[in-house]
Amino acid sequence: MRFQDKIVLITGAGKNTGAAMTRLFMKEGAKVCINDISKEKLEIEAQHLREMGLHEFLTIQADISDPLQVRSMFEVIIKKYNRVDILINNACDQGIGQIFEELTPKDFLDVIHTNLFGTFLVSLNAVKIMLTQVSKGIIINMGSNVSTRAIHKRVSYISSKGGVDALTRSMATDLGPKGIRVNMVAPGYIHTDRWEQLPEKVKERRSLNIPLGYDASVEEIAEVVAFLASDAAKYIIGERIVVDGGCSAQHLPSDIDL
């Protein structure tokens, strides 16, 4: 197994893509620290894992934008495992429906604090531990394909993910010489519980934005994350791996490009 006895921290892992990552890494031998801001989501996911026969995990409720809560989270991890091998910065605030001229400074900063500052903060705490380890560590940030191709009414989210792009490159440049690999996965549409709430006509129209014709499963995104965390990717650093079914390659969807 690729991650036998590795200690993995996944933020925002109470459901959807984060939960899929947790299950994949655990099936491959890892001991996973599952973080989420929601205690309820953590309890539900913990029950699902036990029902699947997966027991090597630790749940930690914490807001990743709060320095004190992040520090406490790492104190719990160190007490339990005494190291961190892989960090996956998955938690985010999607900032949906924010029209630019109606945004308040608080609206904007709330998203930035979680998506950009939170990624920085958790990474900083992890790196201080990783640098003391013989094997150092691996960090994977979750970005988005919209950081280079904007969509409507998501100003704060897009800005934050653009920051994560730059943060990833900067971290890789500084930390690579010290033995820590940093990369980013940039998904497009992902089939989460939010997708289930969309009207069928909206789903059909959105599928035209994707050359492959369907939105990614959470498992497909998790597989790419696992690849980057594995020894198969040991010479990949500072990269933005786009996983969007061809959205970024396509200039116009088929119903417009006539």
N, C-alpha and C positions, 0 to 999 in steps of 0.2 A: 504493500500500500504506500502511496506517495507521501502521506503525512503522518506516518506512524509516530505516536507520542509527541507530536508537535503541539505547542500551545498557541491557539489561534484566538484572537479577539476580533469579533465582528460587531460593529455598531449598527444600530437600527435593525436588529435582527429578529424583532418580534413577529414579523409576518413577511409575506411576499418574497422579494429577491433575497433579502437578508436571511430569511428562514431557509430558503433553498440552499444558500451557501453553507449554512450551519449543517444541514443534513448531509450534503456532499462531503464536506471536510470530515465529519464524524464517521461516515461510512468508509473513509480512506484512512482512518486510524487516529485522527486528531482529537485533542481535548479542547473543546471550544468554550470560550467565555462569551456568552450571549448578552449583549447590551441592548437596552431600549429605554426610552423615556417613560413608557407605559408599563406599569406593573401588571395590568390585566393581560396585555399581549404576551408578556414574558411567561405568565402562568399558563396561558393557553398553549403556547408553543412548547413549553416544558412537558406538558401532558402529552402533546402529539409525539414528541421525541421518545418518551417512555413507552408509548403504545407501539412505536416502531422498533423497540428494543435497543434504543440508543440512550446511554446513561452517563457517558463521560462529558458532562457539560456543567457549566456554572452560570447562573443567571445573575445579572447585575443591573439594577435600575439606576440610571443616571442620565442627566441632561448634559450632552457633550459640549454645550456652549458655556457651561458653568465650571470655572477652574477648580473650585472646591470639590464638586461632585466628581470631576474627572480624576483628581488626585486620590480621592477616596476609592474610586473604582480600581485604580492601579494598586492601591494598598491591599485590596481584597485579592487581586490576582497574584501579587507577589507572595502574600501569605499562603495562598493555596498551592501555587505552582513554581514560584520563585524565578520565573522568566516569561518572556513573550517572544515567540518565534515569528509569527505572522500577524500583521494588523491589516484589517480590511475596513476602510473608512466608508461605510455604506449609508449611515444615517443622513437624512436630509429633510428640509422643509421645501415643499414644491412650489409654494407661492403662487398658486393657481388663481387666475382671474384678476391679476393686478394690472389695471390700466395705468399707464405711466403718469398722466396728469392728475390722477386721483390718488397716487401713492403718497403716504406720509413718510417722514424720516423713520418712524418706528417700524412701519411695514417693511421698508427696505432693509433696515438693520437687523430685524428679527431673522430674516432669511439668511443674510450675510453671516450673522453670528453663529447660526447652526451649520450652514454648508461650508463656509470658508474658514471662519475662526475655529469652529468645532473640529474640523479636519486638522487644522494646524495644532490645536491644543492637544488632541488625543495623540497625534503623531509625536509631538514634542515629548510628552510623558513616556511614550513607548520607546522612543529613540534613546532616551537617557538610560533605560534598562537594557536595550539591545546592545549598546556600546560596551556594556560590562560583560557580555556573553562571548564565548569563544565562537559560536556560530553566527553572531550578529543577528540579522533579521531581514524581513521582507515586508514592505508596505505597499498596499494597493489602494489607491483612491478611486472612488466612483465618481466619474464625471458625467457628461451628457453630450450627445451629438449636437445639441442646440447651442453649445458654447461658441461654435463657429458659424452656425446657420440659425439665426434667431426665428422664433415663432411668436405669435401675438400674445399679449397679456401675461407675460412671464418675465418682466424686466428684472426683478430681484433674483429670481432663480437663475436666469441666463447669466447675469453678472457674476453671481457666486460661482457658477460652474466654470466661467472663464477664468476666475481667480484660481480655481482648483487646477485648471490646466497649467497655469504659470507656476503655482506652488509645487506641483509635481515635478516639473523640470528643475526648479530651483533646489528642491530637496534631493533629487537624484544627483545633481551636480555636486552638492556639498557632502552627501552621505555615501555616494558610490565609492570614493577612495577609502572610506572607513568600513566598507564591507556590507553596507545596507543597500539593498536594491529597492527602488521606488518606481512604480509604474501606475498608469491609470487606465481604467476601462470606461469607454464612453458609449453607453447603450442608446438606442432610439426608443421606439415603442416597445413596452414590455406588458405582457398580459398579466396584470395584477387584479386585485379585487375592484379597483376603481374602473377598470375596463369593463367589468361585468355590468356596471351601472349605466353604460352608454346605450343609447337607442341603436337598433340594428342598422338603420340608415347611416348613422355616424360611423359605426364600425366598418361598414362596407366602403364608405368614402375614404376613411383613413387607410384602408388596406391598399388603395391606389397610390398612396405616398411611399409604399414599400415595394421595390422591385420583386422581392421574394413573395410578396402577396399576403404575408401574415405577420402579426406582432410576435416578438420573441417570447418564449416561455421563460419563467424565472430560472429553470434548470439550465437553459442554454446560456444565459448570462453567467450563472454560477460556474459552468464548465470553463469558460474563458478566464474567469478569476482564478480558478484552481490551476489552470495551465500556467498563468503568470507567477503563481506562488510556488510552482514545482521546479525541480532541477532542470526540466526540459527548457525552461526559459532563463537559465542562469546567466546568459550573456545579453539579456534584454533589460535595458534600464532607461528611465526617463521618457518612456514612450506613451503615446495616447492611442490605445487600441480601440478602434471604432467597431461596435457590434450592433449594426442597425439594419440588417437585411438589404443594404444598398441605398438607404434613404439619402445618405450624403453624396452618393455618386450620381444620383438622378437629379437633373435640372428641373424638370416639370413632370407631374404625374400624367398617366396616359389619357385621362379625360380632358386635359388642357393642352398637351403637347400634340396638336393636330396640324 
